[in-house]
């Protein structure tokens, strides 16, 4: 699936390292679950991307949020995961994440297993999910008028 053309614009304030890392993580997720839709928010304090087999956030199994020096890679129902070989951050009822600064330290094999479990949790809660017309899409969900973004691309 090609990214929504607006995604590049949303990521433009971030340095090339964060932009590249975001695209590599995006490729990792869409390669693993190619039928997933990409839901994009250009939020006040971060660009956020969620991955769902439907077009609704409630069905998302994982997400990422871009910040100045790292990306939070998370699971929408991370508190329900049974396979968690690394410490996941988050104190809320559901969402858990790890901070990713580069792919060298990204625990790809463990995250793959966690994504598949997260997909299963989503499908168990919501039934087998299918994208409309069976074609995954990259969809802009909202654009915040006011934003806090990196002041320089360092």
C-alpha positions as CSV (number, residue, x, y, z in Angstrom):
1,X,0.0,0.0,0.0
2,X,1.3,3.4,-0.9
3,X,1.2,6.0,1.9
4,X,-1.3,8.8,1.7
5,X,0.3,11.7,-0.1
6,X,-0.3,14.0,2.9
7,X,1.9,11.8,5.1
8,X,5.1,13.2,3.7
9,X,3.8,16.7,4.4
10,X,2.9,15.8,8.0
11,X,6.3,14.3,8.6
12,X,8.3,17.2,7.0
13,X,9.1,19.0,10.2
14,X,10.9,15.9,11.6
15,X,14.5,15.2,10.8
16,X,15.4,12.7,8.1
17,X,16.4,10.1,10.7
18,X,12.9,10.1,12.3
19,X,11.2,10.3,8.8
20,X,13.2,7.3,7.6
21,X,12.6,5.3,10.8
22,X,8.9,6.0,10.5
23,X,8.8,4.7,6.9
24,X,10.9,1.6,7.9
25,X,8.5,0.8,10.7
26,X,5.5,1.4,8.4
27,X,7.0,-1.0,5.9
28,X,7.6,-3.5,8.7
29,X,3.9,-3.4,9.8
30,X,2.4,-3.3,6.3
31,X,4.7,-6.1,5.1
32,X,3.6,-8.3,8.1
33,X,-0.1,-7.5,7.9
34,X,-0.6,-6.3,4.3
35,X,-4.4,-6.3,4.6
36,X,-4.3,-3.6,7.3
37,X,-5.5,0.0,6.7
38,X,-3.3,2.8,7.9
39,X,-5.1,5.5,9.8
40,X,-3.3,8.8,10.1
41,X,-3.7,11.7,12.6
42,X,-1.7,14.9,12.2
43,X,-2.2,15.7,15.9
44,X,-1.3,18.6,18.1
45,X,1.8,17.1,19.5
46,X,2.7,14.2,17.2
47,X,2.0,12.5,13.9
48,X,0.3,9.2,14.7
49,X,-0.4,6.2,12.5
50,X,-2.6,3.3,13.6
51,X,-3.0,0.0,11.8
52,X,-6.4,-1.7,11.6
53,X,-8.1,-4.3,9.5
54,X,-11.2,-2.0,9.5
55,X,-11.3,1.8,9.0
56,X,-11.8,2.4,12.7
57,X,-9.4,3.2,15.5
58,X,-11.3,0.8,17.9
59,X,-10.1,-2.1,15.8
60,X,-6.4,-1.0,15.5
61,X,-3.9,-3.5,16.7
62,X,-0.7,-1.4,16.7
63,X,0.3,2.2,16.2
64,X,3.2,4.6,16.2
65,X,3.7,8.2,17.1
66,X,6.5,10.4,15.8
67,X,8.3,12.7,18.2
68,X,11.4,14.8,17.8
69,X,14.0,12.2,18.8
70,X,12.1,8.9,18.8
71,X,9.0,7.0,17.8
72,X,6.7,5.4,20.2
73,X,5.7,2.0,18.7
74,X,2.7,0.7,20.6
75,X,-0.1,-1.8,20.9
76,X,-3.7,-0.5,21.3
77,X,-4.5,-3.3,23.7
78,X,-1.0,-3.9,24.9
79,X,-2.1,-4.5,28.5
80,X,-3.9,-7.6,27.2
81,X,-0.8,-9.1,25.5
82,X,0.4,-12.4,27.0
83,X,3.7,-12.4,25.1
84,X,5.7,-9.5,26.3
85,X,9.4,-10.4,26.3
86,X,10.4,-6.7,26.9
87,X,9.1,-4.0,29.2
88,X,6.3,-2.1,27.6
89,X,5.7,1.5,28.8
90,X,2.3,2.8,29.8
91,X,0.1,3.0,32.9
92,X,-3.3,3.3,31.4
93,X,-5.9,0.5,31.1
94,X,-4.9,-0.6,27.6
95,X,-2.2,1.1,25.6
96,X,1.5,0.0,25.9
97,X,4.5,1.1,23.8
98,X,8.2,1.0,23.4
99,X,10.4,3.9,22.4
100,X,12.3,3.4,19.2
101,X,15.3,5.5,18.2
102,X,16.8,3.3,15.5
103,X,16.1,-0.1,13.8
104,X,19.3,-1.6,15.2
105,X,17.7,-1.8,18.7
106,X,14.2,-2.6,17.4
107,X,13.3,-6.2,18.6
108,X,11.8,-7.2,15.3
109,X,11.2,-10.9,16.0
110,X,9.6,-10.3,19.3
111,X,7.5,-7.5,17.9
112,X,6.3,-9.7,15.1
113,X,4.9,-12.2,17.6
114,X,3.3,-9.4,19.6
115,X,1.7,-7.9,16.5
116,X,0.2,-11.3,15.5
117,X,-1.2,-11.7,19.1
118,X,-2.5,-8.1,18.9
119,X,-4.2,-8.8,15.6
120,X,-5.8,-11.9,17.2
121,X,-7.1,-9.8,20.2
122,X,-8.6,-7.3,17.8
123,X,-10.3,-10.0,15.7
124,X,-11.6,-11.8,18.8
125,X,-13.2,-8.6,20.1
126,X,-14.6,-7.5,16.8
127,X,-15.0,-10.6,14.6
128,X,-12.9,-11.2,11.5
129,X,-12.3,-7.7,10.2
130,X,-12.0,-7.0,6.5
131,X,-11.1,-3.8,4.7
132,X,-13.9,-2.3,2.5
133,X,-13.5,-3.7,-1.1
134,X,-10.7,-5.8,0.3
135,X,-8.1,-3.2,-0.6
136,X,-6.1,-1.6,2.3
137,X,-5.9,2.2,2.3
138,X,-3.9,4.9,3.9
139,X,-6.5,7.3,5.3
140,X,-6.0,10.7,6.9
141,X,-8.4,10.7,9.9
142,X,-7.9,14.2,11.2
143,X,-5.6,17.2,11.0
144,X,-5.2,19.5,14.0
145,X,-5.1,23.1,13.2
146,X,-2.7,24.0,16.0
147,X,0.5,21.9,16.3
148,X,3.7,21.6,18.3
149,X,6.5,20.3,16.0
150,X,10.2,20.1,16.1
151,X,11.7,23.6,15.7
152,X,14.7,22.4,13.7
153,X,15.5,19.2,11.8
154,X,18.5,18.3,13.9
